[in-house]
Amino acid sequence: MKIDVRRRVFTLNSKCLKCGSTNNLQIDHVYPKSKGGSDILGNLQVLCSKCNIKKGKSSNQIFLNLRRENHGR
Ligand SMILES: [Zn+2]
């Protein structure tokens, strides 16, 4: 990821999107890179390390659920 993109994300978001914490902030991909998400600003969000870990454990399940919903329509 480019350094200036990281800087812009942290300028726009100075705290965790989920819990509001300002400690251990990390940049997270809204749509995971492993699933084809890119480094554009709109795909990046700031999460603290705790929320990022929580998201990492649940994102696969969410992704599968979304796929199932889209399939039915
Ligand atoms: Zn958090």
N, CA, C, O and the ligand as a Tripos MOL2 file, in Angstrom:
@<TRIPOS>MOLECULE
protein
  293   291    74     0     0
PROTEIN
NO_CHARGES

@<TRIPOS>ATOM
      1 N           0.8460   -1.2030    0.0000 N.3       1 MET1
      2 CA          0.0000    0.0000    0.0000 C.3       1 MET1
      3 C           0.8770    1.2470    0.0000 C.2       1 MET1
      4 O           1.8990    1.2940    0.6850 O.2       1 MET1
      5 N           0.4760    2.2560   -0.7690 N.am      2 LYS2
      6 CA          1.2740    3.4840   -0.8360 C.3       2 LYS2
      7 C           1.1780    4.2610    0.4740 C.2       2 LYS2
      8 O           0.1340    4.2970    1.1250 O.2       2 LYS2
      9 N           2.3020    4.8800    0.8400 N.am      3 ILE3
     10 CA          2.3660    5.5900    2.1160 C.3       3 ILE3
     11 C           1.3970    6.7740    2.1280 C.2       3 ILE3
     12 O           0.7650    7.0330    3.1520 O.2       3 ILE3
     13 N           1.2680    7.4980    1.0090 N.am      4 ASP4
     14 CA          0.3830    8.6670    1.0140 C.3       4 ASP4
     15 C          -1.0840    8.2560    1.1430 C.2       4 ASP4
     16 O          -1.8900    9.0110    1.6880 O.2       4 ASP4
     17 N          -1.4390    7.0720    0.6500 N.am      5 VAL5
     18 CA         -2.8030    6.5810    0.8220 C.3       5 VAL5
     19 C          -3.0680    6.2940    2.2940 C.2       5 VAL5
     20 O          -4.1150    6.6590    2.8300 O.2       5 VAL5
     21 N          -2.1060    5.6340    2.9430 N.am      6 ARG6
     22 CA         -2.2180    5.3590    4.3850 C.3       6 ARG6
     23 C          -2.4140    6.6590    5.1690 C.2       6 ARG6
     24 O          -3.2550    6.7520    6.0640 O.2       6 ARG6
     25 N          -1.6020    7.6620    4.7980 N.am      7 ARG7
     26 CA         -1.6580    8.9300    5.5170 C.3       7 ARG7
     27 C          -3.0270    9.5840    5.3570 C.2       7 ARG7
     28 O          -3.5700   10.1500    6.3050 O.2       7 ARG7
     29 N          -3.5770    9.4990    4.1490 N.am      8 ARG8
     30 CA         -4.8880   10.1070    3.8890 C.3       8 ARG8
     31 C          -5.9870    9.4020    4.6760 C.2       8 ARG8
     32 O          -6.8990   10.0480    5.1930 O.2       8 ARG8
     33 N          -5.8990    8.0730    4.7660 N.am      9 VAL9
     34 CA         -6.9080    7.3270    5.5170 C.3       9 VAL9
     35 C          -6.8700    7.7310    6.9800 C.2       9 VAL9
     36 O          -7.9160    7.9320    7.5960 O.2       9 VAL9
     37 N          -5.6640    7.8520    7.5450 N.am     10 PHE10
     38 CA         -5.5400    8.2310    8.9550 C.3      10 PHE10
     39 C          -5.9220    9.6940    9.1800 C.2      10 PHE10
     40 O          -6.3700   10.0530   10.2690 O.2      10 PHE10
     41 N          -5.7500   10.5460    8.1550 N.am     11 THR11
     42 CA         -6.1720   11.9400    8.2820 C.3      11 THR11
     43 C          -7.6870   12.0330    8.3240 C.2      11 THR11
     44 O          -8.2450   12.8180    9.0910 O.2      11 THR11
     45 N          -8.3530   11.2310    7.5000 N.am     12 LEU12
     46 CA         -9.8140   11.2490    7.4380 C.3      12 LEU12
     47 C         -10.4320   10.5500    8.6440 C.2      12 LEU12
     48 O         -11.5040   10.9400    9.1080 O.2      12 LEU12
     49 N          -9.7550    9.5110    9.1570 N.am     13 ASN13
     50 CA        -10.3070    8.7330   10.2630 C.3      13 ASN13
     51 C          -9.2700    8.6260   11.3730 C.2      13 ASN13
     52 O          -8.3010    7.8760   11.2560 O.2      13 ASN13
     53 N          -9.4770    9.3780   12.4480 N.am     14 SER14
     54 CA         -8.4890    9.3800   13.5220 C.3      14 SER14
     55 C          -8.8530    8.4350   14.6530 C.2      14 SER14
     56 O          -8.1660    8.3870   15.6740 O.2      14 SER14
     57 N          -9.9370    7.6800   14.4750 N.am     15 LYS15
     58 CA        -10.2970    6.7000   15.5020 C.3      15 LYS15
     59 C         -10.9590    5.4770   14.8820 C.2      15 LYS15
     60 O         -11.3550    5.4880   13.7170 O.2      15 LYS15
     61 N         -11.0720    4.4210   15.6870 N.am     16 CYS16
     62 CA        -11.6330    3.1700   15.2010 C.3      16 CYS16
     63 C         -13.0780    3.3720   14.7700 C.2      16 CYS16
     64 O         -13.8770    3.9690   15.4910 O.2      16 CYS16
     65 N         -13.4000    2.8660   13.5890 N.am     17 LEU17
     66 CA        -14.7330    3.0290   13.0190 C.3      17 LEU17
     67 C         -15.7890    2.3210   13.8700 C.2      17 LEU17
     68 O         -16.9390    2.7590   13.9180 O.2      17 LEU17
     69 N         -15.4150    1.2510   14.5300 N.am     18 LYS18
     70 CA        -16.4020    0.4440   15.2540 C.3      18 LYS18
     71 C         -16.5620    0.8620   16.7050 C.2      18 LYS18
     72 O         -17.6900    1.0380   17.1650 O.2      18 LYS18
     73 N         -15.4570    1.0280   17.4470 N.am     19 CYS19
     74 CA        -15.5780    1.2850   18.8850 C.3      19 CYS19
     75 C         -15.0970    2.6740   19.2760 C.2      19 CYS19
     76 O         -15.2580    3.0730   20.4300 O.2      19 CYS19
     77 N         -14.5060    3.4250   18.3400 N.am     20 GLY20
     78 CA        -14.0720    4.7840   18.6530 C.3      20 GLY20
     79 C         -12.7260    4.8700   19.3400 C.2      20 GLY20
     80 O         -12.3020    5.9640   19.7110 O.2      20 GLY20
     81 N         -12.0420    3.7540   19.5220 N.am     21 SER21
     82 CA        -10.7390    3.7540   20.1810 C.3      21 SER21
     83 C          -9.7000    4.4700   19.3210 C.2      21 SER21
     84 O          -9.7700    4.4540   18.0920 O.2      21 SER21
     85 N          -8.7370    5.0970   19.9910 N.am     22 THR22
     86 CA         -7.6500    5.7430   19.2550 C.3      22 THR22
     87 C          -6.3350    4.9940   19.4480 C.2      22 THR22
     88 O          -5.2790    5.4710   19.0320 O.2      22 THR22
     89 N          -6.3990    3.8190   20.0810 N.am     23 ASN23
     90 CA         -5.1860    3.0370   20.3380 C.3      23 ASN23
     91 C          -5.0130    1.9250   19.3040 C.2      23 ASN23
     92 O          -5.9870    1.3210   18.8550 O.2      23 ASN23
     93 N          -3.7660    1.6690   18.9360 N.am     24 ASN24
     94 CA         -3.4230    0.5620   18.0370 C.3      24 ASN24
     95 C          -4.2430    0.5720   16.7560 C.2      24 ASN24
     96 O          -4.7780   -0.4590   16.3490 O.2      24 ASN24
     97 N          -4.3400    1.7290   16.1260 N.am     25 LEU25
     98 CA         -5.1460    1.8320   14.9130 C.3      25 LEU25
     99 C          -4.4420    1.1780   13.7310 C.2      25 LEU25
    100 O          -3.2280    1.2890   13.5620 O.2      25 LEU25
    101 N          -5.2370    0.4990   12.9250 N.am     26 GLN26
    102 CA         -4.7110   -0.1590   11.7380 C.3      26 GLN26
    103 C          -5.6290    0.1530   10.5630 C.2      26 GLN26
    104 O          -6.8120    0.4450   10.7420 O.2      26 GLN26
    105 N          -5.0700    0.0890    9.3640 N.am     27 ILE27
    106 CA         -5.8920    0.2680    8.1720 C.3      27 ILE27
    107 C          -6.4010   -1.0930    7.7280 C.2      27 ILE27
    108 O          -5.6320   -2.0380    7.5470 O.2      27 ILE27
    109 N          -7.7080   -1.1710    7.5580 N.am     28 ASP28
    110 CA         -8.3400   -2.4310    7.1800 C.3      28 ASP28
    111 C          -8.9950   -2.2790    5.8180 C.2      28 ASP28
    112 O          -9.5160   -1.2140    5.4870 O.2      28 ASP28
    113 N          -8.9670   -3.3400    5.0350 N.am     29 HIS29
    114 CA         -9.6630   -3.3340    3.7530 C.3      29 HIS29
    115 C         -11.1180   -3.7240    3.9780 C.2      29 HIS29
    116 O         -11.3950   -4.7980    4.5130 O.2      29 HIS29
    117 N         -12.0560   -2.8600    3.5740 N.am     30 VAL30
    118 CA        -13.4850   -3.1610    3.7210 C.3      30 VAL30
    119 C         -13.7930   -4.4650    2.9800 C.2      30 VAL30
    120 O         -14.4060   -5.3800    3.5300 O.2      30 VAL30
    121 N         -13.3660   -4.5250    1.7570 N.am     31 TYR31
    122 CA        -13.4660   -5.7550    0.9730 C.3      31 TYR31
    123 C         -12.0720   -6.3530    0.9520 C.2      31 TYR31
    124 O         -11.1690   -5.7650    0.3570 O.2      31 TYR31
    125 N         -11.8630   -7.5100    1.5830 N.am     32 PRO32
    126 CA        -10.5050   -8.0360    1.8070 C.3      32 PRO32
    127 C          -9.6900   -8.1680    0.5340 C.2      32 PRO32
    128 O         -10.2000   -8.5410   -0.5220 O.2      32 PRO32
    129 N          -8.4110   -7.8530    0.6650 N.am     33 LYS33
    130 CA         -7.4950   -7.9850   -0.4730 C.3      33 LYS33
    131 C          -7.4780   -9.4110   -1.0060 C.2      33 LYS33
    132 O          -7.3590   -9.6390   -2.2100 O.2      33 LYS33
    133 N          -7.5990  -10.3750   -0.0820 N.am     34 SER34
    134 CA         -7.5640  -11.7760   -0.4900 C.3      34 SER34
    135 C          -8.7760  -12.1410   -1.3360 C.2      34 SER34
    136 O          -8.7760  -13.1660   -2.0160 O.2      34 SER34
    137 N          -9.8260  -11.2890   -1.2940 N.am     35 LYS35
    138 CA        -11.0330  -11.5510   -2.0880 C.3      35 LYS35
    139 C         -11.1030  -10.6190   -3.2940 C.2      35 LYS35
    140 O         -12.1270  -10.5500   -3.9740 O.2      35 LYS35
    141 N         -10.0060   -9.9030   -3.5550 N.am     36 GLY36
    142 CA         -9.9630   -9.0500   -4.7400 C.3      36 GLY36
    143 C         -10.1570   -7.5770   -4.4550 C.2      36 GLY36
    144 O         -10.2450   -6.7800   -5.3900 O.2      36 GLY36
    145 N         -10.2280   -7.1860   -3.1730 N.am     37 GLY37
    146 CA        -10.3660   -5.7760   -2.8280 C.3      37 GLY37
    147 C          -9.1040   -5.0070   -3.1620 C.2      37 GLY37
    148 O          -8.0130   -5.5780   -3.1560 O.2      37 GLY37
    149 N          -9.2320   -3.7090   -3.4570 N.am     38 SER38
    150 CA         -8.0600   -2.9290   -3.8580 C.3      38 SER38
    151 C          -7.7050   -1.8870   -2.8010 C.2      38 SER38
    152 O          -8.3930   -1.7390   -1.7920 O.2      38 SER38
    153 N          -6.6050   -1.1650   -3.0620 N.am     39 ASP39
    154 CA         -6.0860   -0.1820   -2.1190 C.3      39 ASP39
    155 C          -6.6730    1.2100   -2.3330 C.2      39 ASP39
    156 O          -6.0940    2.1960   -1.8750 O.2      39 ASP39
    157 N          -7.8150    1.3100   -3.0230 N.am     40 ILE40
    158 CA         -8.3960    2.6460   -3.2140 C.3      40 ILE40
    159 C          -8.9610    3.1530   -1.8950 C.2      40 ILE40
    160 O          -9.3140    2.3690   -1.0140 O.2      40 ILE40
    161 N          -9.0430    4.4770   -1.7720 N.am     41 LEU41
    162 CA         -9.4560    5.1030   -0.5130 C.3      41 LEU41
    163 C         -10.8210    4.5810   -0.0400 C.2      41 LEU41
    164 O         -11.0230    4.3770    1.1570 O.2      41 LEU41
    165 N         -11.7420    4.3690   -0.9600 N.am     42 GLY42
    166 CA        -13.0870    3.9370   -0.5960 C.3      42 GLY42
    167 C         -13.1440    2.5300   -0.0430 C.2      42 GLY42
    168 O         -14.1490    2.1410    0.5530 O.2      42 GLY42
    169 N         -12.0880    1.7600   -0.2280 N.am     43 ASN43
    170 CA        -12.0730    0.3820    0.2750 C.3      43 ASN43
    171 C         -11.2980    0.2640    1.5750 C.2      43 ASN43
    172 O         -11.0850   -0.8400    2.0770 O.2      43 ASN43
    173 N         -10.8730    1.4070    2.1260 N.am     44 LEU44
    174 CA        -10.0550    1.3640    3.3330 C.3      44 LEU44
    175 C         -10.7830    1.9910    4.5040 C.2      44 LEU44
    176 O         -11.4760    2.9960    4.3470 O.2      44 LEU44
    177 N         -10.6260    1.3950    5.6850 N.am     45 GLN45
    178 CA        -11.2030    1.9670    6.8950 C.3      45 GLN45
    179 C         -10.2310    1.7830    8.0410 C.2      45 GLN45
    180 O          -9.3370    0.9380    7.9860 O.2      45 GLN45
    181 N         -10.4170    2.5960    9.0970 N.am     46 VAL46
    182 CA         -9.5350    2.5110   10.2570 C.3      46 VAL46
    183 C         -10.2140    1.6910   11.3430 C.2      46 VAL46
    184 O         -11.3330    1.9940   11.7590 O.2      46 VAL46
    185 N          -9.5350    0.6670   11.7890 N.am     47 LEU47
    186 CA        -10.0140   -0.1550   12.9030 C.3      47 LEU47
    187 C          -8.8840   -0.2820   13.9200 C.2      47 LEU47
    188 O          -7.7100   -0.2670   13.5490 O.2      47 LEU47
    189 N          -9.2350   -0.4090   15.2070 N.am     48 CYS48
    190 CA         -8.1980   -0.7180   16.1800 C.3      48 CYS48
    191 C          -7.8630   -2.2040   16.0550 C.2      48 CYS48
    192 O          -8.5990   -2.9620   15.4230 O.2      48 CYS48
    193 N          -6.7520   -2.6100   16.6580 N.am     49 SER49
    194 CA         -6.3080   -3.9920   16.4630 C.3      49 SER49
    195 C          -7.3460   -4.9890   16.9760 C.2      49 SER49
    196 O          -7.5160   -6.0590   16.3910 O.2      49 SER49
    197 N          -8.0490   -4.6450   18.0730 N.am     50 LYS50
    198 CA         -9.0550   -5.5640   18.6180 C.3      50 LYS50
    199 C         -10.1870   -5.8040   17.6270 C.2      50 LYS50
    200 O         -10.5690   -6.9470   17.3760 O.2      50 LYS50
    201 N         -10.7290   -4.7100   17.0580 N.am     51 CYS51
    202 CA        -11.8430   -4.8410   16.1200 C.3      51 CYS51
    203 C         -11.3870   -5.5110   14.8260 C.2      51 CYS51
    204 O         -12.1420   -6.2440   14.1870 O.2      51 CYS51
    205 N         -10.1390   -5.2430   14.4560 N.am     52 ASN52
    206 CA         -9.6010   -5.8480   13.2450 C.3      52 ASN52
    207 C          -9.5160   -7.3670   13.4000 C.2      52 ASN52
    208 O          -9.8280   -8.1090   12.4690 O.2      52 ASN52
    209 N          -9.0970   -7.8180   14.5690 N.am     53 ILE53
    210 CA         -9.0120   -9.2540   14.8260 C.3      53 ILE53
    211 C         -10.4040   -9.8760   14.8090 C.2      53 ILE53
    212 O         -10.6190  -10.9420   14.2320 O.2      53 ILE53
    213 N         -11.3540   -9.1790   15.4630 N.am     54 LYS54
    214 CA        -12.7390   -9.6720   15.4650 C.3      54 LYS54
    215 C         -13.2680   -9.7880   14.0560 C.2      54 LYS54
    216 O         -13.9090  -10.7790   13.7060 O.2      54 LYS54
    217 N         -12.9990   -8.7690   13.2380 N.am     55 LYS55
    218 CA        -13.4890   -8.7620   11.8710 C.3      55 LYS55
    219 C         -12.8560   -9.9000   11.0730 C.2      55 LYS55
    220 O         -13.5180  -10.5630   10.2740 O.2      55 LYS55
    221 N         -11.5630  -10.1090   11.3050 N.am     56 GLY56
    222 CA        -10.8550  -11.1530   10.5860 C.3      56 GLY56
    223 C         -11.4660  -12.5200   10.8130 C.2      56 GLY56
    224 O         -11.4950  -13.3580    9.9120 O.2      56 GLY56
    225 N         -11.9590  -12.7390   12.0360 N.am     57 LYS57
    226 CA        -12.5260  -14.0490   12.3440 C.3      57 LYS57
    227 C         -13.9080  -14.2290   11.7320 C.2      57 LYS57
    228 O         -14.3180  -15.3530   11.4440 O.2      57 LYS57
    229 N         -14.6340  -13.1170   11.5300 N.am     58 SER58
    230 CA        -16.0170  -13.2440   11.0830 C.3      58 SER58
    231 C         -16.2210  -12.9240    9.6090 C.2      58 SER58
    232 O         -17.2850  -13.2030    9.0580 O.2      58 SER58
    233 N         -15.1950  -12.3310    8.9530 N.am     59 SER59
    234 CA        -15.4140  -11.8220    7.5970 C.3      59 SER59
    235 C         -15.7400  -12.9220    6.6010 C.2      59 SER59
    236 O         -16.5330  -12.7160    5.6820 O.2      59 SER59
    237 N         -15.1360  -14.0820    6.7800 N.am     60 ASN60
    238 CA        -15.4140  -15.1810    5.8640 C.3      60 ASN60
    239 C         -16.8870  -15.5490    5.8820 C.2      60 ASN60
    240 O         -17.5050  -15.7500    4.8360 O.2      60 ASN60
    241 N         -17.4420  -15.6340    7.0880 N.am     61 GLN61
    242 CA        -18.8460  -16.0030    7.2420 C.3      61 GLN61
    243 C         -19.7470  -14.9480    6.6070 C.2      61 GLN61
    244 O         -20.7100  -15.2810    5.9160 O.2      61 GLN61
    245 N         -19.4270  -13.6560    6.8470 N.am     62 ILE62
    246 CA        -20.2230  -12.5780    6.2660 C.3      62 ILE62
    247 C         -20.1790  -12.6570    4.7520 C.2      62 ILE62
    248 O         -21.1990  -12.5090    4.0790 O.2      62 ILE62
    249 N         -19.0020  -12.8880    4.2310 N.am     63 PHE63
    250 CA        -18.8260  -12.9640    2.7840 C.3      63 PHE63
    251 C         -19.6790  -14.0810    2.1840 C.2      63 PHE63
    252 O         -20.3170  -13.9030    1.1460 O.2      63 PHE63
    253 N         -19.6800  -15.2340    2.8540 N.am     64 LEU64
    254 CA        -20.4600  -16.3600    2.3530 C.3      64 LEU64
    255 C         -21.9560  -16.0520    2.4060 C.2      64 LEU64
    256 O         -22.6980  -16.3930    1.4840 O.2      64 LEU64
    257 N         -22.4010  -15.4010    3.4970 N.am     65 ASN65
    258 CA        -23.8070  -15.0450    3.6200 C.3      65 ASN65
    259 C         -24.2360  -14.0900    2.5150 C.2      65 ASN65
    260 O         -25.3180  -14.2320    1.9450 O.2      65 ASN65
    261 N         -23.3740  -13.1070    2.2160 N.am     66 LEU66
    262 CA        -23.6870  -12.1360    1.1620 C.3      66 LEU66
    263 C         -23.8270  -12.8300   -0.1780 C.2      66 LEU66
    264 O         -24.7350  -12.5320   -0.9540 O.2      66 LEU66
    265 N         -22.9370  -13.7390   -0.4380 N.am     67 ARG67
    266 CA        -22.9900  -14.4690   -1.7110 C.3      67 ARG67
    267 C         -24.2960  -15.2270   -1.8310 C.2      67 ARG67
    268 O         -24.9160  -15.2530   -2.8940 O.2      67 ARG67
    269 N         -24.7160  -15.8520   -0.7250 N.am     68 ARG68
    270 CA        -25.9360  -16.6410   -0.7360 C.3      68 ARG68
    271 C         -27.1470  -15.7380   -1.0300 C.2      68 ARG68
    272 O         -28.0270  -16.0840   -1.8170 O.2      68 ARG68
    273 N         -27.1600  -14.5490   -0.3580 N.am     69 GLU69
    274 CA        -28.2830  -13.6250   -0.5640 C.3      69 GLU69
    275 C         -28.3660  -13.1640   -2.0130 C.2      69 GLU69
    276 O         -29.4440  -13.1460   -2.6060 O.2      69 GLU69
    277 N         -27.2260  -12.7920   -2.5750 N.am     70 ASN70
    278 CA        -27.2250  -12.2970   -3.9500 C.3      70 ASN70
    279 C         -27.6530  -13.3770   -4.9300 C.2      70 ASN70
    280 O         -28.2430  -13.0970   -5.9730 O.2      70 ASN70
    281 N         -27.3480  -14.6040   -4.5760 N.am     71 HIS71
    282 CA        -27.6700  -15.7180   -5.4610 C.3      71 HIS71
    283 C         -29.1680  -15.9260   -5.6110 C.2      71 HIS71
    284 O         -29.6590  -16.3050   -6.6740 O.2      71 HIS71
    285 N         -29.8880  -15.6660   -4.5110 N.am     72 GLY72
    286 CA        -31.3250  -15.9270   -4.5320 C.3      72 GLY72
    287 C         -32.1230  -14.9240   -5.3470 C.2      72 GLY72
    288 O         -33.2810  -15.1810   -5.6760 O.2      72 GLY72
    289 N         -31.5120  -13.7600   -5.6860 N.am     73 ARG73
    290 CA        -32.2820  -12.7440   -6.3770 C.3      73 ARG73
    291 C         -32.1580  -12.8190   -7.8940 C.2      73 ARG73
    292 O         -32.7620  -12.0150   -8.6040 O.2      73 ARG73
    293 ZN        -12.1710   -0.7690   17.7140 Zn       74 ZN74
@<TRIPOS>BOND
     1     1     2 1
     2     2     3 1
     3     3     4 2
     4     3     5 am
     5     5     6 1
     6     6     7 1
     7     7     8 2
     8     7     9 am
     9     9    10 1
    10    10    11 1
    11    11    12 2
    12    11    13 am
    13    13    14 1
    14    14    15 1
    15    15    16 2
    16    15    17 am
    17    17    18 1
    18    18    19 1
    19    19    20 2
    20    19    21 am
    21    21    22 1
    22    22    23 1
    23    23    24 2
    24    23    25 am
    25    25    26 1
    26    26    27 1
    27    27    28 2
    28    27    29 am
    29    29    30 1
    30    30    31 1
    31    31    32 2
    32    31    33 am
    33    33    34 1
    34    34    35 1
    35    35    36 2
    36    35    37 am
    37    37    38 1
    38    38    39 1
    39    39    40 2
    40    39    41 am
    41    41    42 1
    42    42    43 1
    43    43    44 2
    44    43    45 am
    45    45    46 1
    46    46    47 1
    47    47    48 2
    48    47    49 am
    49    49    50 1
    50    50    51 1
    51    51    52 2
    52    51    53 am
    53    53    54 1
    54    54    55 1
    55    55    56 2
    56    55    57 am
    57    57    58 1
    58    58    59 1
    59    59    60 2
    60    59    61 am
    61    61    62 1
    62    62    63 1
    63    63    64 2
    64    63    65 am
    65    65    66 1
    66    66    67 1
    67    67    68 2
    68    67    69 am
    69    69    70 1
    70    70    71 1
    71    71    72 2
    72    71    73 am
    73    73    74 1
    74    74    75 1
    75    75    76 2
    76    75    77 am
    77    77    78 1
    78    78    79 1
    79    79    80 2
    80    79    81 am
    81    81    82 1
    82    82    83 1
    83    83    84 2
    84    83    85 am
    85    85    86 1
    86    86    87 1
    87    87    88 2
    88    87    89 am
    89    89    90 1
    90    90    91 1
    91    91    92 2
    92    91    93 am
    93    93    94 1
    94    94    95 1
    95    95    96 2
    96    95    97 am
    97    97    98 1
    98    98    99 1
    99    99   100 2
   100    99   101 am
   101   101   102 1
   102   102   103 1
   103   103   104 2
   104   103   105 am
   105   105   106 1
   106   106   107 1
   107   107   108 2
   108   107   109 am
   109   109   110 1
   110   110   111 1
   111   111   112 2
   112   111   113 am
   113   113   114 1
   114   114   115 1
   115   115   116 2
   116   115   117 am
   117   117   118 1
   118   118   119 1
   119   119   120 2
   120   119   121 am
   121   121   122 1
   122   122   123 1
   123   123   124 2
   124   123   125 am
   125   125   126 1
   126   126   127 1
   127   127   128 2
   128   127   129 am
   129   129   130 1
   130   130   131 1
   131   131   132 2
   132   131   133 am
   133   133   134 1
   134   134   135 1
   135   135   136 2
   136   135   137 am
   137   137   138 1
   138   138   139 1
   139   139   140 2
   140   139   141 am
   141   141   142 1
   142   142   143 1
   143   143   144 2
   144   143   145 am
   145   145   146 1
   146   146   147 1
   147   147   148 2
   148   147   149 am
   149   149   150 1
   150   150   151 1
   151   151   152 2
   152   151   153 am
   153   153   154 1
   154   154   155 1
   155   155   156 2
   156   155   157 am
   157   157   158 1
   158   158   159 1
   159   159   160 2
   160   159   161 am
   161   161   162 1
   162   162   163 1
   163   163   164 2
   164   163   165 am
   165   165   166 1
   166   166   167 1
   167   167   168 2
   168   167   169 am
   169   169   170 1
   170   170   171 1
   171   171   172 2
   172   171   173 am
   173   173   174 1
   174   174   175 1
   175   175   176 2
   176   175   177 am
   177   177   178 1
   178   178   179 1
   179   179   180 2
   180   179   181 am
   181   181   182 1
   182   182   183 1
   183   183   184 2
   184   183   185 am
   185   185   186 1
   186   186   187 1
   187   187   188 2
   188   187   189 am
   189   189   190 1
   190   190   191 1
   191   191   192 2
   192   191   193 am
   193   193   194 1
   194   194   195 1
   195   195   196 2
   196   195   197 am
   197   197   198 1
   198   198   199 1
   199   199   200 2
   200   199   201 am
   201   201   202 1
   202   202   203 1
   203   203   204 2
   204   203   205 am
   205   205   206 1
   206   206   207 1
   207   207   208 2
   208   207   209 am
   209   209   210 1
   210   210   211 1
   211   211   212 2
   212   211   213 am
   213   213   214 1
   214   214   215 1
   215   215   216 2
   216   215   217 am
   217   217   218 1
   218   218   219 1
   219   219   220 2
   220   219   221 am
   221   221   222 1
   222   222   223 1
   223   223   224 2
   224   223   225 am
   225   225   226 1
   226   226   227 1
   227   227   228 2
   228   227   229 am
   229   229   230 1
   230   230   231 1
   231   231   232 2
   232   231   233 am
   233   233   234 1
   234   234   235 1
   235   235   236 2
   236   235   237 am
   237   237   238 1
   238   238   239 1
   239   239   240 2
   240   239   241 am
   241   241   242 1
   242   242   243 1
   243   243   244 2
   244   243   245 am
   245   245   246 1
   246   246   247 1
   247   247   248 2
   248   247   249 am
   249   249   250 1
   250   250   251 1
   251   251   252 2
   252   251   253 am
   253   253   254 1
   254   254   255 1
   255   255   256 2
   256   255   257 am
   257   257   258 1
   258   258   259 1
   259   259   260 2
   260   259   261 am
   261   261   262 1
   262   262   263 1
   263   263   264 2
   264   263   265 am
   265   265   266 1
   266   266   267 1
   267   267   268 2
   268   267   269 am
   269   269   270 1
   270   270   271 1
   271   271   272 2
   272   271   273 am
   273   273   274 1
   274   274   275 1
   275   275   276 2
   276   275   277 am
   277   277   278 1
   278   278   279 1
   279   279   280 2
   280   279   281 am
   281   281   282 1
   282   282   283 1
   283   283   284 2
   284   283   285 am
   285   285   286 1
   286   286   287 1
   287   287   288 2
   288   287   289 am
   289   289   290 1
   290   290   291 1
   291   291   292 2
@<TRIPOS>SUBSTRUCTURE
     1 MET1         2 RESIDUE 1 A MET
     2 LYS2         6 RESIDUE 1 A LYS
     3 ILE3        10 RESIDUE 1 A ILE
     4 ASP4        14 RESIDUE 1 A ASP
     5 VAL5        18 RESIDUE 1 A VAL
     6 ARG6        22 RESIDUE 1 A ARG
     7 ARG7        26 RESIDUE 1 A ARG
     8 ARG8        30 RESIDUE 1 A ARG
     9 VAL9        34 RESIDUE 1 A VAL
    10 PHE10       38 RESIDUE 1 A PHE
    11 THR11       42 RESIDUE 1 A THR
    12 LEU12       46 RESIDUE 1 A LEU
    13 ASN13       50 RESIDUE 1 A ASN
    14 SER14       54 RESIDUE 1 A SER
    15 LYS15       58 RESIDUE 1 A LYS
    16 CYS16       62 RESIDUE 1 A CYS
    17 LEU17       66 RESIDUE 1 A LEU
    18 LYS18       70 RESIDUE 1 A LYS
    19 CYS19       74 RESIDUE 1 A CYS
    20 GLY20       78 RESIDUE 1 A GLY
    21 SER21       82 RESIDUE 1 A SER
    22 THR22       86 RESIDUE 1 A THR
    23 ASN23       90 RESIDUE 1 A ASN
    24 ASN24       94 RESIDUE 1 A ASN
    25 LEU25       98 RESIDUE 1 A LEU
    26 GLN26      102 RESIDUE 1 A GLN
    27 ILE27      106 RESIDUE 1 A ILE
    28 ASP28      110 RESIDUE 1 A ASP
    29 HIS29      114 RESIDUE 1 A HIS
    30 VAL30      118 RESIDUE 1 A VAL
    31 TYR31      122 RESIDUE 1 A TYR
    32 PRO32      126 RESIDUE 1 A PRO
    33 LYS33      130 RESIDUE 1 A LYS
    34 SER34      134 RESIDUE 1 A SER
    35 LYS35      138 RESIDUE 1 A LYS
    36 GLY36      142 RESIDUE 1 A GLY
    37 GLY37      146 RESIDUE 1 A GLY
    38 SER38      150 RESIDUE 1 A SER
    39 ASP39      154 RESIDUE 1 A ASP
    40 ILE40      158 RESIDUE 1 A ILE
    41 LEU41      162 RESIDUE 1 A LEU
    42 GLY42      166 RESIDUE 1 A GLY
    43 ASN43      170 RESIDUE 1 A ASN
    44 LEU44      174 RESIDUE 1 A LEU
    45 GLN45      178 RESIDUE 1 A GLN
    46 VAL46      182 RESIDUE 1 A VAL
    47 LEU47      186 RESIDUE 1 A LEU
    48 CYS48      190 RESIDUE 1 A CYS
    49 SER49      194 RESIDUE 1 A SER
    50 LYS50      198 RESIDUE 1 A LYS
    51 CYS51      202 RESIDUE 1 A CYS
    52 ASN52      206 RESIDUE 1 A ASN
    53 ILE53      210 RESIDUE 1 A ILE
    54 LYS54      214 RESIDUE 1 A LYS
    55 LYS55      218 RESIDUE 1 A LYS
    56 GLY56      222 RESIDUE 1 A GLY
    57 LYS57      226 RESIDUE 1 A LYS
    58 SER58      230 RESIDUE 1 A SER
    59 SER59      234 RESIDUE 1 A SER
    60 ASN60      238 RESIDUE 1 A ASN
    61 GLN61      242 RESIDUE 1 A GLN
    62 ILE62      246 RESIDUE 1 A ILE
    63 PHE63      250 RESIDUE 1 A PHE
    64 LEU64      254 RESIDUE 1 A LEU
    65 ASN65      258 RESIDUE 1 A ASN
    66 LEU66      262 RESIDUE 1 A LEU
    67 ARG67      266 RESIDUE 1 A ARG
    68 ARG68      270 RESIDUE 1 A ARG
    69 GLU69      274 RESIDUE 1 A GLU
    70 ASN70      278 RESIDUE 1 A ASN
    71 HIS71      282 RESIDUE 1 A HIS
    72 GLY72      286 RESIDUE 1 A GLY
    73 ARG73      290 RESIDUE 1 A ARG
    74 ZN74       293 GROUP 0 **** ****
